[in-house]
Amino acid sequence: QRERGMAMLLVTHNFGVVADLCDRVTVMQQGLFVESGPVRTILRTPSHPYTQSLLDAILDEGPARPAYTAPREGARS
């Protein structure tokens, strides 16, 4: 993004990915934007009931997602 001076759009259902990679987030419900703003603001103080329900559904006690490791060049899969 910095090298090319371009924006990137990431579509995901994983708030962990959003927290790790994004500066801003837009929450959609049934194809409509319901809340948009800086990631920290939305994750800490969501204002829309749908965003609140999504964040309430996160399993805090669940196992952490493993870090993605790209396959080494020439490695067999």
C-alpha atoms as one frame of an Amber mdcrd trajectory, in Angstrom:
protein
   0.000   0.000   0.000   2.737   2.463   0.904   4.968   1.496  -2.022   2.266
   1.999  -4.642   0.289   4.780  -2.969  -2.891   2.763  -3.408  -5.701   1.740
  -1.097  -6.554  -1.890  -0.495 -10.010  -3.324   0.107 -10.195  -6.435   2.272
 -13.467  -8.313   2.705 -13.551 -10.628   5.717 -15.737 -11.922   8.526 -12.752
 -12.152  10.880 -12.373  -9.228  13.275  -8.922 -10.530  14.238  -7.774  -9.951
  10.673  -9.393  -6.512  10.714  -7.643  -5.604  13.976  -4.278  -6.836  12.655
  -4.311  -5.396   9.140  -6.739  -2.521   8.754  -6.796   1.175   9.596 -10.519
   1.636   8.903 -13.478  -0.734   8.913 -16.969  -0.660   7.469 -19.544  -3.076
   8.872 -22.224  -4.322   6.506 -25.590  -5.843   7.338 -27.668  -7.313   4.524
 -25.566  -5.481   1.929 -25.864  -2.056   3.566 -23.157  -0.099   5.372 -24.272
   0.284   8.989 -21.111   1.633  10.625 -17.763   2.913   9.434 -14.705   4.412
  11.069 -11.239   3.814  12.477 -10.739   0.192  13.525  -9.858   1.030  17.138
 -12.956   3.193  17.531 -15.335   0.629  16.027 -13.874  -2.309  17.972 -13.744
  -0.443  21.295 -17.019   1.485  21.123 -19.331   0.171  18.405 -22.396   2.348
  18.020 -24.602   0.209  15.794 -26.503  -2.712  17.394 -25.425  -5.083  14.604
 -21.748  -4.290  15.131 -22.242  -4.764  18.863 -23.844  -8.177  18.277 -20.988
  -9.267  16.005 -18.389  -8.280  18.575 -20.393  -9.969  21.358 -20.306 -13.204
  19.347 -16.484 -13.407  19.404 -15.277 -16.332  21.482 -12.799 -14.744  23.896
 -11.862 -18.070  25.445 -11.285 -19.818  22.113  -7.853 -20.757  20.809  -5.852
 -18.043  19.090  -5.734 -18.330  15.337  -2.386 -19.618  14.138  -0.098 -17.178
  12.398  -0.038 -17.662   8.641   3.303 -18.758   7.330   3.775 -18.569   3.584
   5.218 -21.737   2.067   8.920 -21.509   1.350   9.855 -21.319  -2.290  10.379
 -24.797  -3.658   8.770 -26.455  -0.643   6.450 -29.357  -1.314   2.826 -28.971
  -0.283
